């Protein structure tokens, strides 16, 4: 996970209060691992995608961007599309949910 990119100015959230970063569980029912795209399998493509995910105070992905490409647009798109539907534990400051950024790493390995 990444250090949060910023926080909202929620009531009661002082500048000195530590920010608890957003979290997630990969492979859970709410956060399934991306399916390996058949086209990428056929082409023998493997790689690691690092996504930057802006997590809203309600735990949804507001914005998903590729921070580091796997080298395959097919794999990058599959990872981003899947993570767009994930649910996250939102970041908090002074116990109040705030927007923040998380990093999600997805590895595609042929077996």
LINSUL-V419139 format. One record per residue. N is the residue number from 1. RES is the residue in one letter. SS is DSSP state (hx for helix, st for strand, lp for the rest). PSI is psi in whole degrees, 0 to 359 (999 if undefined). BURIAL is b if it has 9 or more other C-alpha atoms within 8 Angstrom, else e. Layout:
n: <N:N>
res: <RES:RES>
ss: <SS:SS>
psi: <PSI:PSI>
burial: <BURIAL:BURIAL>
This chain:
n: <1:2:3:4:5:6:7:8:9:10:11:12:13:14:15:16:17:18:19:20:21:22:23:24:25:26:27:28:29:30:31:32:33:34:35:36:37:38:39:40:41:42:43:44:45:46:47:48:49:50:51:52:53:54:55:56:57:58:59:60:61:62:63:64:65:66:67:68:69:70:71:72:73:74:75:76:77:78:79:80:81:82:83:84:85:86:87:88:89:90:91:92:93:94:95:96:97:98:99:100:101:102:103:104:105:106:107:108:109:110:111>
res: <X:X:X:X:X:X:X:X:X:X:X:X:X:X:X:X:X:X:X:X:X:X:X:X:X:X:X:X:X:X:X:X:X:X:X:X:X:X:X:X:X:X:X:X:X:X:X:X:X:X:X:X:X:X:X:X:X:X:X:X:X:X:X:X:X:X:X:X:X:X:X:X:X:X:X:X:X:X:X:X:X:X:X:X:X:X:X:X:X:X:X:X:X:X:X:X:X:X:X:X:X:X:X:X:X:X:X:X:X:X:X>
ss: <lp:lp:lp:lp:lp:lp:lp:lp:lp:lp:lp:lp:lp:lp:lp:lp:lp:lp:st:st:lp:lp:st:lp:lp:lp:lp:lp:lp:lp:lp:lp:lp:lp:lp:lp:lp:hx:hx:hx:hx:hx:lp:lp:lp:lp:st:st:st:st:st:st:st:st:st:lp:lp:lp:lp:st:st:st:st:st:st:st:st:st:lp:lp:lp:lp:hx:hx:hx:hx:hx:hx:hx:hx:hx:hx:hx:hx:lp:lp:st:lp:st:lp:st:st:st:lp:lp:st:st:st:lp:st:st:st:st:st:st:st:st:st:lp:lp:lp>
psi: <155:161:140:144:345:173:157:167:63:148:137:356:101:159:334:351:131:144:125:119:161:159:169:164:114:135:8:172:325:341:70:150:147:145:143:118:132:320:318:321:312:322:357:28:134:164:174:128:132:122:144:122:120:115:127:167:339:4:8:158:111:322:135:123:154:114:325:121:152:348:355:118:328:312:319:314:320:317:312:316:319:313:333:332:0:160:137:158:117:156:155:150:122:35:2:126:135:161:143:173:138:153:135:127:126:127:130:116:126:141:999>
burial: <e:e:e:b:e:e:e:e:e:e:e:e:b:e:e:e:e:e:b:e:b:b:b:e:e:e:e:e:e:e:b:b:e:e:e:b:b:e:e:b:b:e:e:e:b:b:b:b:b:b:b:b:b:b:b:b:b:e:b:b:b:b:e:b:e:b:e:e:b:b:e:b:e:b:b:b:e:b:b:b:e:b:b:b:b:b:b:b:e:b:b:b:b:b:e:b:b:b:b:b:b:b:b:b:e:e:e:b:e:e:e>
